[in-house]
């Protein structure tokens, strides 16, 4: 049982921090209170955009808020994997922009999001098994 509580604490720590930070970073794309997010668009990427940098970052913000809400909501496993892939894509853009320090942080968050997806799958399996055990013990 102690092992389950450690897994639960790790699951909730990752879920709450990754979900909230993704949602808040996405929301900040509309206010730029934390930073001017446009500066993180690599010049090669910016040249290929069909919209302005500000519009692009607001679109990114919507995606990040959806992913963050998904991690905090019932689809946390799928959203965790989406966050992992999304963060790796952001890290690649940051590397093109030579923002290596921030890219490394995003890679770390991508690994954490992947770990949350794995924990979510294991947790769901354990909960299903527990429900089966509970049902069988009541039926007996």
ZIBEL-V813357 format. One record per pair of residues at least 6 apart in sequence whose ideal C-beta (glycine too) atoms are under 8 Angstrom apart, sorted by the first residue. I is the first residue (numbers start at 1). GAP is how many residues later the second one is. D is the distance in whole Angstrom. If there is no record, write none. Layout:
BEGIN
I_GAP_D / I_GAP_D
END
This chain:
BEGIN
4_122_7 / 7_112_7 / 7_115_7 / 7_116_7 / 7_119_8 / 8_115_8 / 10_109_6 / 11_105_7 / 11_108_5 / 11_109_7 / 11_112_6 / 14_98_6 / 14_99_8 / 14_101_7 / 14_102_4 / 14_105_7 / 15_56_6 / 15_57_7 / 15_61_6 / 15_101_6 / 15_105_8 / 16_56_7 / 18_50_8 / 18_53_6 / 18_62_7 / 18_65_6 / 18_91_7 / 18_94_6 / 18_95_6 / 18_98_6 / 19_49_5 / 19_50_7 / 19_51_8 / 19_52_3 / 19_53_4 / 19_57_8 / 19_60_8 / 20_48_7 / 20_52_7 / 21_47_7 / 21_88_8 / 22_42_5 / 22_43_8 / 22_45_5 / 22_46_3 / 22_49_6 / 22_61_6 / 23_41_7 / 23_42_5 / 23_45_3 / 23_46_6 / 23_49_7 / 24_44_7 / 25_9_8 / 25_36_8 / 25_39_6 / 25_43_8 / 26_34_7 / 26_35_4 / 26_36_7 / 26_37_7 / 26_38_3 / 26_39_4 / 26_40_8 / 26_41_8 / 26_42_6 / 27_34_7 / 27_38_6 / 28_6_5 / 28_7_8 / 28_9_7 / 28_33_7 / 29_8_5 / 29_28_5 / 29_29_5 / 29_31_6 / 29_32_3 / 29_35_7 / 30_28_6 / 30_31_6 / 37_20_5 / 37_23_8 / 37_24_8 / 38_15_4 / 38_16_6 / 38_19_6 / 40_53_7 / 40_54_6 / 40_57_6 / 40_59_6 / 40_62_7 / 41_8_8 / 41_12_5 / 41_15_7 / 41_16_7 / 41_52_7 / 41_56_7 / 42_51_5 / 42_52_8 / 42_54_4 / 42_55_4 / 43_54_7 / 44_52_6 / 45_48_6 / 45_51_7 / 46_7_6 / 49_7_5 / 51_8_7 / 63_23_7 / 64_22_8 / 67_12_6 / 67_15_5 / 67_16_5 / 67_19_6 / 68_15_8 / 69_10_8 / 70_6_7 / 70_8_7 / 70_9_3 / 70_12_7 / 71_8_5 / 71_9_6 / 71_12_6 / 71_42_8 / 71_45_7 / 73_6_7 / 76_40_7 / 76_44_5 / 77_40_5 / 77_43_4 / 77_44_6 / 77_47_7 / 78_39_8 / 80_33_5 / 80_34_7 / 80_36_4 / 80_37_4 / 80_40_6 / 81_32_7 / 81_33_7 / 81_36_5 / 83_26_8 / 83_27_8 / 83_30_4 / 84_26_5 / 84_27_8 / 84_29_4 / 84_30_4 / 84_33_7 / 85_25_8 / 87_19_5 / 87_20_7 / 87_22_5 / 87_23_4 / 87_26_6 / 88_18_8 / 88_19_7 / 88_22_5 / 90_13_8 / 90_16_5 / 91_12_4 / 91_13_8 / 91_15_4 / 91_16_5 / 91_19_7 / 92_11_8 / 94_6_7 / 94_8_5 / 94_9_4 / 94_12_6 / 95_8_5
END
